Amino acid sequence: MLDWIADPAIWASLLTLTALEIVLGIDNVIFISILADRLPVEQRRRARLIGLSGALIMRIILLAMITWIIGLTKPVFTAFEIDFSWRDLILLAGGLFLLAKSTREIHHSVEGDGIDGAGGQATLNFGVAILQIMLLDLVFSLDSIVTAIGMAQELWVMVAAVVISMAVMFVASGPISAFVSRHPTVKMLALSFLLLIGVALIADGLHFHIPKGYLYFAVAFSVGVEALNLMASRRRKAAKGGA
């Protein structure tokens, strides 16, 4: 009954799937961090907790409905010579929402609305923030669940990987949120990532698959450049302070 404990294939699939779930959940953490930054300081941790808990519950429910998930890939109508399934429609809606939300956040960051979220004043209603988080959780969960189904055969392995990855992301969400809030250029870069992900979701919904490796390379390269910029900025500030 406990043969799985000595089965290296089970542990390999659990570790690999957990790592992939963490990678696939980074965009979710970024989105939650940016939205939480628009809330009063005392509500931000609770928003991150509710957002990630909602994502965890949604993914476990979807995992328990594997047959239904597979059924989402069946075409429901055809337009412009493309067979659209419910999964395609959800990805299209999520991609469009992400593009619109990221663009508005970029506008808010650049143009400003006279209220600084970092100062602790509310620029977003808590209920609205949670609703937006839950909507994007659904889209991100589909991508995560499809990956889990393709990589593991045992339901408990999929659930364990999702739970572990969510725990890791919750622990990391606080420092990530604080870092993004402290550095406006990092926040702008994160919003650019969300725009990129939105475009990828729309393309996927239109059956034009963009290899994830291309997206991850672009993100990693941009993060590397920004890290060098931050290091150079700190050195300039240190040099001025010592002068």
Steps between C-alpha positions, in 0.01 A plus 500: 500500500792730569707381204506856367744600778772288339405589143758749362275577202229635734746727683656617171159593358407675827819709510487584128133590507543712815783696334290554187198608707718760674629630166150510351373678813752785487274706271217448748718622789606808300140587417390456863797706624419789268132499593581472872725804470191704410335409833560649846806353670296313760300318229784392273605181681136391529447563127803286413381225736144498361624520140743209528258297715234551234743384233585191706134408556417560134786282378410213733137516385609501136733206563206307643307578180760368254233356267330839485834675435572266208151574368582872491731435204216375279390755234172679567489720189709602199586854392757626251587135429602451866330243725445672835463299821401627846868491595581726204227745600622510862858563384385776262294670770783470752758633254284801411435571868871477576585739216237750614596476869875525434450801273292675767761424765776637275290815445450533875873459564613745233227762496386460862152568635600725786507206746805299585417140589843453657412764755229284644193671348246279327493536122306177452203347680588181691204305358580610145864399546402152623252458212770590244746263667248215490421559130867483406547201733254309279702573185837424660356186661401355163859525376628348823248213505558404135873477580432290811273258314765451232781433748352284775264204512414501871248760619664530841834585334334785308325630813819475710700690236237776486484532880879513540541753217227724646668490843831603343331778302322637807829518692664672202207732421574736790865570410412516129219748567725717720782495243268590214348780708843647587626504141274671243710371209456141622124558524498628141700195391254272682208669324680448169524130585125492559444665162720232344305226676172657387615491138610136544157407643320664209730330250440164670126559491530561124697172461827682439731342755799704617764267651533576872878487466492820293295678766719379786815606316360850441398528865835366629699732270296803609539409868875468448524844338288657775715334768809660345320837490411474869858405592633797302247732665603385849867556419427854378305576818779355714759707312297820553455417867870450549591820317 
